Amino acid sequence: MLTLDNTDGAAAAQVDSVLVLDGVLDDAVVEAPATATPGSGVQVGPLTGGRIEVGGLLPPGTTATVTLRVRVTPSGTGDHLLRALVVPFGTPVPASCAPGSPGCTENLVADLALTQSGTPVTRTGQTVTWTHRVTNTGRAALTGLVVTGPGGGPVSCPTTSLAPGAATTCTATTTATQADVDTGTLTASATARAGRGGATLQAAPASAVVAVPAAPALTVTQTGRLAGDRVRWTYRVTNTGTVTLHGLAVTGSGATAVTCPVAVLAPGAHTTCTLETTPTDADRAAGAVTGTAVASALPPGASAPVVSAPAQATVRLPAAPAPQAAPPRDLPVTGVEGARTTGAALVLLGTGTAALTLARRRRA
């Protein structure tokens, strides 16, 4: 704000000045154009190249005010000092304000910078420590520092006052969820504010991303037992990794699909799948049947499944019964003499053909 005073003048005062704002616009932007007191006889030109021309006639016994509203930009690239000068038109602009000069004002700019980082995690339930570095990058002291951490939670700071150029490190903690681990990243943001002279200065929000490396893993074990004339196979599948697995599938002997009660396994969870097969003749002849299986599932966002190491189990089979000999056939009955003669023939069969012939003659 520029005040022109002609209260002690007996005549109208000629106003022919330039408002120099180079030292303001390196740390601020104009939010509203400059205006002069209505009816004061003072006119204000547009902002051009960091200059505003002010001219006109100021009546005697009056004052006029030229007002320009600017907004300080957070973490600006300037010198954190708002310096405005008024010089007569055509007069060189001084490099600095002379002490006590009514045509020059300087205002210190308070500025606050915030950065954030987090410690890495590998699985759900682990603690993430967030570090918030707050720096007073301005020229004015700040008090009442407040930092709001991830999720709006509290942040612990060792001090709430910062001198120009001073910094402090604040901390907060959160717990990684399974959703964070499945996503593969953990993102959090924070804000900081402090006061100066009754005004509140807000730092630009800071954010940080913590990578969570995926570690999918799957195991399967297999057992088997006889169930009548079939073999029942049981597969225990466990998610031994850190991420949730989807589309669970178990492939048994002969590339046979296995029935599983669930298709999704959280880390540490397990399920039991079953399959029944019929032993082949070759299995029965060998006295045992051996089955193998592998399990697979998809990690979050993956196109290729994680596959378990193969599992194997053997079930003993009962021996097949030996084939039974056919029962002997009964000989025809021809009478008592015939039975005796035949018996003699059988006894004498081993002595030769002549004895057999003799027996036949007797029977005749």
C-alpha positions in Angstrom: 0.0 0.0 0.0 1.3 3.4 -1.0 0.0 6.5 0.8 0.3 10.0 -0.9 -0.1 12.9 1.6 -0.9 16.5 0.7 -2.7 17.4 3.9 -0.3 20.3 4.6 -0.3 21.6 1.0 -1.9 24.9 0.0 -2.2 23.8 -3.6 -2.7 20.7 -5.6 0.3 18.5 -5.7 1.6 16.9 -8.9 2.0 13.2 -8.7 4.4 11.7 -11.2 5.9 8.5 -9.7 6.8 4.9 -10.5 6.0 2.0 -8.1 8.9 -0.5 -8.5 7.9 -4.1 -7.6 10.9 -6.1 -8.8 11.7 -7.0 -5.2 8.2 -8.1 -4.6 7.4 -10.2 -7.6 10.4 -12.6 -7.1 8.5 -14.0 -4.1 4.9 -13.2 -4.8 2.3 -12.9 -7.5 -0.3 -10.2 -8.1 -3.8 -11.2 -7.1 -5.6 -7.9 -7.7 -4.5 -4.9 -9.9 -3.5 -1.7 -8.2 -6.2 0.9 -7.4 -6.2 4.4 -6.1 -8.6 6.1 -3.7 -11.7 7.0 -5.8 -12.1 10.7 -6.4 -8.6 11.5 -5.2 -7.4 12.7 -8.6 -4.7 10.0 -8.7 -4.6 7.5 -11.5 -2.8 4.2 -11.5 -1.5 2.5 -14.7 -1.2 -1.2 -15.4 1.6 -3.4 -14.1 4.3 -3.5 -16.9 7.7 -5.1 -16.4 7.5 -4.9 -12.6 6.5 -1.2 -12.7 3.3 0.7 -12.1 3.1 4.4 -13.0 1.2 6.6 -10.6 0.1 10.1 -11.7 -2.4 12.9 -11.3 -3.1 16.0 -9.1 -3.7 15.5 -5.4 -5.9 18.3 -4.0 -4.6 20.3 -1.0 -5.5 18.9 2.4 -6.1 15.4 1.1 -4.5 12.0 1.0 -4.7 9.2 -1.5 -3.9 5.5 -1.1 -2.6 3.1 -3.9 -3.4 -0.5 -3.0 -2.0 -3.6 -4.6 -2.7 -7.1 -3.3 -0.1 -9.8 -3.8 0.2 -13.4 -2.6 3.5 -14.9 -1.5 4.3 -18.1 -3.3 5.4 -21.0 -1.1 9.1 -21.9 -1.4 9.6 -19.1 -4.0 12.8 -18.6 -5.9 13.4 -15.0 -4.6 15.3 -13.6 -1.7 12.3 -14.0 0.8 12.2 -10.2 1.1 9.3 -8.1 -0.2 10.9 -4.8 -1.3 8.7 -2.1 -2.8 10.1 1.3 -3.9 8.5 4.6 -5.1 10.7 6.8 -7.2 10.0 10.0 -9.3 9.4 9.2 -12.9 12.7 9.0 -14.8 14.8 8.6 -11.7 17.2 5.6 -11.4 16.0 2.9 -9.1 18.3 2.3 -6.1 19.6 -1.2 -5.4 18.5 -1.2 -1.8 16.4 0.8 0.6 18.1 3.7 2.4 17.5 3.6 6.2 14.5 5.6 7.1 13.5 6.2 3.5 9.7 6.9 3.2 9.8 5.7 -0.4 10.9 2.2 0.4 9.5 -0.7 2.4 10.9 -4.1 3.1 8.9 -7.0 4.6 10.5 -10.3 5.6 8.9 -13.4 3.9 8.3 -16.4 6.1 8.5 -19.7 4.2 8.2 -23.3 5.2 9.4 -26.4 3.4 8.4 -30.0 4.1 9.9 -33.3 2.8 8.9 -36.8 3.7 10.3 -40.3 3.5 9.4 -43.8 4.9 11.2 -47.0 5.9 10.7 -50.0 3.7 8.6 -53.0 4.6 8.2 -56.5 3.2 4.9 -57.9 4.6 1.7 -57.0 6.3 1.7 -55.9 9.9 5.2 -54.3 9.8 5.7 -50.8 11.0 6.5 -47.9 8.6 8.4 -45.0 10.2 7.7 -41.8 8.3 10.2 -39.0 8.6 9.1 -35.4 8.1 11.8 -32.8 7.6 10.5 -29.2 8.2 12.7 -26.3 7.3 12.2 -22.5 7.7 13.4 -21.3 4.4 12.3 -17.8 4.9 13.7 -14.8 6.8 11.2 -14.6 9.6 11.0 -16.7 12.7 8.2 -19.2 12.9 6.3 -20.5 16.0 3.5 -23.0 16.6 4.7 -25.6 14.2 2.2 -28.4 13.6 2.8 -31.4 11.2 -0.1 -33.6 10.2 1.1 -37.1 9.1 -0.3 -39.9 7.0 -4.0 -40.4 7.3 -4.2 -37.3 9.4 -2.5 -39.0 12.3 -0.3 -37.3 14.9 3.3 -36.4 14.3 5.9 -36.0 17.0 8.2 -33.0 16.6 11.1 -32.1 19.0 10.4 -28.3 18.7 7.5 -26.1 17.5 9.7 -22.9 16.9 12.0 -22.4 13.9 14.4 -19.6 13.4 15.2 -18.5 9.8 17.2 -21.3 8.1 16.5 -23.8 11.0 15.1 -27.3 10.5 13.6 -30.0 12.6 12.8 -33.7 12.0 9.4 -35.1 13.0 8.3 -38.7 12.9 5.1 -40.8 12.7 4.4 -44.4 12.3 1.8 -46.5 10.4 1.2 -50.2 9.9 1.4 -51.9 6.5 -1.8 -53.6 5.5 -2.3 -56.6 3.2 -3.7 -54.2 0.6 -0.5 -52.2 0.7 1.6 -55.3 0.2 -0.6 -56.6 -2.6 -0.5 -53.2 -4.3 3.3 -53.2 -4.1 3.6 -49.6 -2.8 2.7 -47.7 0.3 1.9 -44.0 -0.3 1.5 -41.3 2.4 1.3 -37.5 2.5 1.8 -34.9 5.2 1.3 -31.2 5.7 3.0 -28.6 8.0 2.0 -25.2 9.2 3.4 -22.5 11.5 2.6 -19.0 12.6 4.2 -15.5 12.2 2.7 -12.4 13.6 -0.8 -13.8 13.9 -0.8 -15.2 10.4 -0.6 -18.9 9.5 1.9 -20.1 6.9 1.1 -23.4 5.2 3.9 -25.5 3.6 3.3 -27.2 0.3 2.1 -30.8 1.0 4.7 -33.5 0.9 4.3 -37.2 -0.1 6.4 -40.3 -0.2 6.1 -43.7 -1.8 7.6 -46.8 -0.1 8.0 -49.8 -2.4 6.9 -53.2 -1.0 8.7 -56.0 -3.0 6.4 -58.9 -3.8 7.5 -62.4 -2.6 4.9 -64.9 -3.9 5.4 -68.6 -2.9 3.3 -71.7 -2.8 3.9 -75.2 -1.4 1.9 -78.5 -1.8 2.1 -81.8 0.1 0.4 -85.0 -0.9 -0.9 -88.1 0.9 -3.0 -91.0 -0.4 -5.1 -93.9 1.0 -7.2 -96.7 -0.3 -11.0 -96.1 -0.5 -12.5 -99.3 -1.7 -11.1 -100.2 -5.0 -10.0 -96.6 -5.6 -7.2 -94.3 -4.3 -8.1 -91.0 -2.6 -5.4 -88.4 -2.8 -5.3 -85.4 -0.5 -3.3 -82.2 -1.3 -2.5 -79.5 1.3 -1.7 -76.2 -0.4 -0.2 -73.4 1.6 0.6 -69.8 0.7 4.0 -69.3 2.1 4.6 -65.9 0.4 3.8 -62.3 1.3 1.0 -61.5 -1.2 -2.5 -62.8 -1.7 -2.7 -65.5 -4.4 -5.7 -65.9 -6.8 -6.9 -68.6 -9.2 -5.5 -71.5 -7.2 -5.2 -74.7 -9.2 -3.8 -78.1 -8.4 -2.9 -80.6 -11.1 -2.7 -84.3 -10.1 -1.5 -87.5 -11.7 -2.2 -87.7 -15.4 -2.8 -83.9 -15.6 -6.1 -84.4 -13.8 -7.7 -81.3 -12.4 -8.1 -81.5 -8.6 -11.1 -80.2 -6.7 -10.3 -77.4 -4.2 -12.7 -75.6 -1.9 -11.2 -72.1 -2.4 -9.4 -70.2 -5.2 -7.9 -67.4 -3.1 -5.3 -67.8 -0.5 -4.0 -65.1 1.9 -0.4 -65.2 3.1 -0.1 -68.1 5.6 -3.4 -69.6 4.7 -3.9 -73.2 3.5 -6.5 -75.3 1.9 -7.1 -79.1 1.3 -7.9 -80.4 -2.1 -8.9 -84.0 -3.1 -8.8 -86.3 -6.0 -9.9 -90.0 -6.5 -8.2 -92.3 -9.1 -8.6 -95.9 -10.1 -5.4 -98.1 -10.1 -4.5 -99.6 -13.4 -3.7 -103.3 -13.9 -0.1 -102.3 -14.1 -0.4 -100.6 -10.7 -1.9 -103.7 -9.2 0.7 -105.9 -10.7 3.4 -103.6 -9.3 1.7 -103.6 -5.9 1.7 -99.8 -5.6 0.5 -96.6 -7.2 2.4 -93.4 -7.2 0.8 -89.9 -7.6 2.4 -86.5 -8.2 0.9 -83.0 -8.1 1.8 -79.3 -8.5 -0.1 -76.2 -7.4 -0.2 -72.8 -9.1 -1.8 -69.4 -8.5 -1.5 -65.8 -9.7 0.1 -63.0 -7.6 -1.7 -59.6 -7.7 -1.3 -57.9 -11.0 0.8 -60.8 -12.5 0.2 -62.6 -15.7 2.4 -65.5 -14.9 1.6 -67.9 -12.1 3.8 -68.9 -9.2 4.2 -72.7 -9.3 5.0 -75.0 -6.4 7.6 -77.7 -6.3 6.1 -81.1 -7.3 4.7 -83.3 -4.5 4.7 -87.1 -4.6 3.1 -90.0 -2.6 2.9 -93.8 -3.0 0.0 -96.0 -1.9 0.5 -99.8 -1.5 -2.1 -102.0 -3.2 -3.2 -105.4 -2.0 -1.8 -108.4 -3.9 -4.0 -109.8 -6.6 -5.4 -113.3 -5.7 -3.6 -116.3 -7.3 -5.6 -118.1 -10.1 -7.4 -121.3 -8.8 -6.9 -124.8 -10.5 -9.9 -126.3 -12.2 -11.5 -129.3 -10.1 -10.8 -132.9 -11.5 -13.4 -134.5 -13.7 -15.3 -137.8 -12.5 -14.6 -141.0 -14.4 -17.6 -143.1 -15.8 -18.8 -146.0 -13.6 -18.9 -149.4 -15.5 -19.4 -151.9 -12.6 -17.3 -153.5 -9.9 -15.3 -155.8 -12.1 -14.5 -153.0 -14.4 -13.4 -150.9 -11.4 -11.1 -153.7 -10.2 -9.7 -154.3 -13.6 -9.1 -150.6 -14.2 -7.3 -150.3 -10.9 -5.1 -153.2 -11.9 -4.4 -151.5 -15.1 -3.5 -148.3 -13.4 -1.1 -150.1 -11.0 0.5 -152.0 -13.8 0.6 -149.1 -16.2 4.2 -148.3 -15.2 5.4 -151.8 -16.1 4.9 -151.5 -19.8 2.5 -152.0 -22.6 2.3 -155.8 -22.4 0.8 -155.6 -18.9 -1.8 -153.2 -20.0 -2.8 -155.5 -22.8 -3.1 -158.4 -20.4 -5.4 -156.5 -18.2 -7.7 -155.6 -21.0 -7.9 -159.3 -22.0 -9.0 -160.3 -18.5 -11.7 -157.6 -18.5 -13.1 -159.0 -21.7 
